[in-house]
Amino acid sequence: MGIRFSSINELAACMNVSTAEVEKKITNSFGGKQKPTSIDVPVYSEFPPAFPQTILFRALVQKYGRFFNSGEVIYELRDIIPGRKFEADIALPNFKVVIEMDGWKDHGKSLTGFKRDREKWLLFATHGWLVLPISREQIVKDQENVIELIDKCVKQRQRFEASVSDKKGLVGAKFKGTL
């Protein structure tokens, strides 16, 4: 079931947050760059997503469910590494699986961004997370196979009970640990 909002004000009112908070979150979800003319919020938009990360997130939610609805998948999980501001693009925290969008566009077209991603992935791995780098092209051209391979990886992982805090339905939750 999708929910359609006629304006950002209506979305903010429904979520009981300010319009500025929603606008900031949307802008931040696009790397701080100019926000798109249409709002593509993975949980609230019924329009077909244009971004491969959102396409993959929705496909995984269809398979596993959204974490905050007794499922497994979270869009943009933060605070995975204590003391670091790293964020996972998509995560299944109960299995300690992180799915990262990988490609030259995803690191700001810079060597620095590319190296930062590798540092982040290594730190995720040292804290027991399995990092699955997925390219935009894989999602667009071979989504069914990508989902199948992710599923195989998840089935090989031990299940934990993760503690995650939601941000009133906004994209981006905080990881608090596993039991």
Wavefront OBJ file of the C-alpha trace (Angstrom):
o trace
v 0.000 0.000 0.000
v 1.341 3.420 -0.940
v 0.543 6.786 0.516
v 0.525 9.832 -1.743
v 1.219 13.298 -0.387
v 0.342 16.365 -2.431
v 3.072 18.468 -0.840
v 6.072 18.328 1.432
v 3.992 20.197 4.041
v 1.434 17.394 4.049
v 4.208 14.785 4.438
v 5.747 16.735 7.336
v 2.371 17.089 9.061
v 1.696 13.362 8.739
v 5.100 12.565 10.263
v 4.667 15.221 12.987
v 7.937 16.952 12.072
v 8.715 20.346 10.557
v 8.853 20.938 6.823
v 12.464 22.053 7.290
v 13.354 18.668 8.833
v 11.857 16.801 5.869
v 13.564 19.096 3.337
v 16.909 18.722 5.132
v 16.579 14.933 5.199
v 15.699 14.788 1.508
v 18.629 17.058 0.617
v 21.001 15.010 2.804
v 19.795 11.776 1.230
v 21.100 13.118 -2.076
v 24.579 13.813 -0.742
v 23.804 17.414 0.201
v 23.303 18.273 -3.461
v 20.295 20.043 -4.894
v 17.211 18.041 -4.133
v 15.210 16.590 -7.025
v 12.015 18.192 -8.264
v 10.007 15.142 -7.204
v 10.230 13.599 -3.749
v 11.401 9.975 -3.756
v 11.175 8.873 -0.133
v 11.395 5.062 -0.047
v 8.803 4.463 2.632
v 6.147 7.018 1.650
v 6.151 7.419 -2.139
v 3.964 5.268 -4.347
v 5.655 6.556 -7.511
v 8.189 4.240 -9.165
v 11.651 5.044 -7.800
v 14.262 6.509 -10.120
v 17.371 5.796 -8.042
v 18.872 2.289 -8.060
v 19.409 2.342 -4.278
v 15.697 3.009 -3.774
v 14.773 0.349 -6.323
v 16.913 -2.204 -4.479
v 15.583 -1.104 -1.077
v 11.988 -1.589 -2.201
v 12.753 -5.005 -3.686
v 14.428 -6.091 -0.435
v 11.520 -4.748 1.641
v 9.183 -6.781 -0.542
v 11.264 -9.893 0.211
v 12.195 -9.298 3.882
v 9.937 -6.506 5.149
v 10.850 -3.135 6.640
v 12.755 -3.417 9.929
v 10.344 -1.178 11.818
v 7.401 -3.311 10.689
v 8.883 -6.574 12.064
v 10.976 -7.075 8.924
v 14.701 -6.888 8.282
v 15.608 -3.986 5.952
v 16.637 -0.407 6.811
v 17.446 2.417 4.395
v 20.530 4.400 5.487
v 21.595 2.967 8.838
v 23.885 5.153 10.946
v 26.192 4.721 13.941
v 27.322 1.223 13.004
v 30.910 1.983 14.007
v 31.210 3.667 17.430
v 32.746 7.118 17.117
v 32.523 7.216 13.306
v 29.868 8.902 11.206
v 29.721 6.153 8.598
v 26.342 5.210 7.169
v 25.238 2.055 5.364
v 23.138 2.614 2.233
v 20.908 -0.380 3.030
v 21.247 -2.733 5.987
v 19.804 -5.901 7.442
v 20.967 -5.296 11.038
v 19.679 -8.594 12.461
v 22.108 -10.359 10.118
v 24.833 -7.693 10.213
v 24.654 -7.310 6.430
v 25.373 -3.966 4.765
v 24.610 -3.268 1.125
v 26.647 -0.420 -0.293
v 26.095 1.325 -3.592
v 29.441 1.154 -5.350
v 30.485 3.166 -8.351
v 32.291 6.316 -9.332
v 29.180 8.479 -8.904
v 28.679 7.234 -5.358
v 31.955 8.661 -4.056
v 31.609 12.110 -5.557
v 33.811 11.163 -8.522
v 36.934 11.440 -6.396
v 39.769 9.203 -5.317
v 39.277 10.470 -1.753
v 35.659 9.255 -1.715
v 36.695 5.930 -3.206
v 39.344 5.439 -0.492
v 36.917 6.519 2.247
v 34.462 3.826 1.143
v 37.172 1.158 1.378
v 38.104 2.364 4.869
v 34.434 2.250 5.894
v 33.952 -1.257 4.507
v 37.039 -2.546 6.316
v 35.793 -1.070 9.606
v 32.347 -2.601 9.049
v 34.007 -5.992 8.498
v 36.135 -5.686 11.640
v 32.890 -5.180 13.593
v 31.379 -8.361 12.122
v 29.369 -6.858 9.252
v 29.275 -8.436 5.808
v 29.601 -5.676 3.202
v 28.008 -6.295 -0.191
v 29.061 -3.658 -2.732
v 26.461 -3.444 -5.507
v 26.715 -1.280 -8.609
v 23.899 0.765 -10.079
v 24.259 -1.188 -13.299
v 23.691 -4.503 -11.482
v 20.417 -3.216 -10.041
v 19.179 -1.785 -13.317
v 20.232 -4.695 -15.545
v 20.198 -7.743 -13.255
v 18.081 -6.960 -10.185
v 16.611 -10.465 -9.869
v 20.074 -12.044 -9.693
v 21.274 -9.387 -7.217
v 18.336 -10.152 -4.895
v 19.026 -13.887 -5.205
v 22.718 -13.437 -4.323
v 21.902 -11.159 -1.375
v 19.436 -13.790 -0.161
v 22.143 -16.490 -0.344
v 24.477 -14.309 1.724
v 21.787 -13.577 4.328
v 20.911 -17.271 4.660
v 24.534 -18.020 5.577
v 24.614 -15.426 8.359
v 23.812 -15.918 12.015
v 20.731 -13.986 13.133
v 21.087 -11.486 15.972
v 18.558 -9.248 17.663
v 19.574 -5.747 16.645
v 18.645 -2.625 18.546
v 17.922 0.281 16.212
v 16.269 3.624 16.863
v 13.844 5.010 14.288
v 13.717 8.685 13.422
v 9.939 9.153 13.308
v 9.701 7.452 9.927
v 12.385 9.585 8.310
v 15.039 7.841 6.285
v 18.063 6.994 8.396
v 17.969 5.057 11.647
v 20.688 4.607 14.277
v 22.252 1.254 15.107
v 22.493 0.646 18.860
v 24.018 -2.852 18.833
v 23.057 -6.507 18.900
v 22.029 -8.715 21.769
l 1 2 3 4 5 6 7 8 9 10 11 12 13 14 15 16 17 18 19 20 21 22 23 24 25 26 27 28 29 30 31 32 33 34 35 36 37 38 39 40 41 42 43 44 45 46 47 48 49 50 51 52 53 54 55 56 57 58 59 60 61 62 63 64 65 66 67 68 69 70 71 72 73 74 75 76 77 78 79 80 81 82 83 84 85 86 87 88 89 90 91 92 93 94 95 96 97 98 99 100 101 102 103 104 105 106 107 108 109 110 111 112 113 114 115 116 117 118 119 120 121 122 123 124 125 126 127 128 129 130 131 132 133 134 135 136 137 138 139 140 141 142 143 144 145 146 147 148 149 150 151 152 153 154 155 156 157 158 159 160 161 162 163 164 165 166 167 168 169 170 171 172 173 174 175 176 177 178 179
